[in-house]
Amino acid sequence: FLGVCGGEFSILRSPQSVVFRDGSWPIPGERIPDVAALTMGFSVEEDLPWPGLAVGDLFHRPRATVLVTVKGVDKLPVKGFSYPIENAVPFSLDSVANAIHTLFSEETPVVLQLAPSEERVYMVGKANAVFEDLSVTLRQLRNRLFQDNSILSSLPLNSLSRNNEVDLLFLSELQVLHDIASLLSRHKHLAKDHSPDLYSLELSGLEEVGKRYGEDSQQFKDASQILVDSLQKFADEMFNLYGGNAVVEVVAVKEFNSPLSRKTRSILQASQPKKENPYNLAYPYNYDYSVIFNIVLWMMIGLALAVIVISYNLWNMDPGYDSIIYRMTNQKIRMD
């Protein structure tokens, strides 16, 4: 290993079928999506030589994986197994989401990827119906906080203020965690189907609190403790909704080493410049390419064989016995 670079990977809740070992083994930041894929029973391109994850029950995979990324802090005092992160580079669970969408496309699993502070959301399958009332834009999140059933009525703010935009951004992300568990509890049947679900959330409100007040301030300490309590409550709720068969993970990172451009469906309308292809490369094939190719190929082979068989029969046909037209003509000539 090259060294640990500010970050921690924690397992808050996990079923018995997924075995995590207690130890201080560093995990590369770019391999965190592979850990999520392996826990769900999917294969990865390269082997993961990380001793923190052991071989569990292959026939009882978890029905959901929940990964929460917290920016602005090296570690959080959460309960569970924690591992230092080496080379904390940005990552995404797009590969895991694509695997779920490919293998379970007919069952329409729940796939939700959300970054409230950046107004970035990506929903696939039944997530569009379950979380259609979820507040995702900054204006919606602000209005949601001042409703009667928001977390402001029950959450101890301590040194945080309701009149500060930075504090409201941090609290709105906690409101999103609460609303996700609340909306999913209204559709408990989705947590009992056979298709695995994926939740990927990115929270940066704590980072903004640290920039506004400083990491040694009382506001940052109170926000960190509130976040830890909210994450633990959210993990318990999601774990119970899936009947104890869900993995809840938290990634705490001070800052990422390099930027990462992600392909997501943005809520805001933004014009993206078209990138020219100087190498004249072919377009990437989608998942339906093999299906369409086989349909066209075997249809062409079938039509070619049909033309050959029909042409052969017509060539070797006896007009006097095999064709009714010539039969009627011969009888008419004889009668005349």
Secondary structure, 3 states (H helix, E strand, C coil): CCCEEEEEEEEEECCCCCEECCCCCCEEHHHHHHHHHHHCCCCCCCCCCCCCEECCCCCCCCCEEEEEEEECCCCCCCCCEEEEEECCCCCCCHHHHHHHHHHCCCCCCEEEEEEHHHCEEEEEECHHHHCCCCCCCHHHHHHHHCCCCCHHHCCCCCCCCCCCHHHHHHHHHHHHHHHHHHHHHCCHHHHHCCCCEEEEEEECHHHHHHHHHCCCCHHHHHHHHHHHHHHHHHHHHHHHHCCCCEEEEEEEECCCCCCCCCCCCECCCCCCCCCCCCCCCCCCCCCCHHHHHHHHHHHHHHHHHHHHHHHHHHHCCCHHHHCHHHHHHHHHHHHC
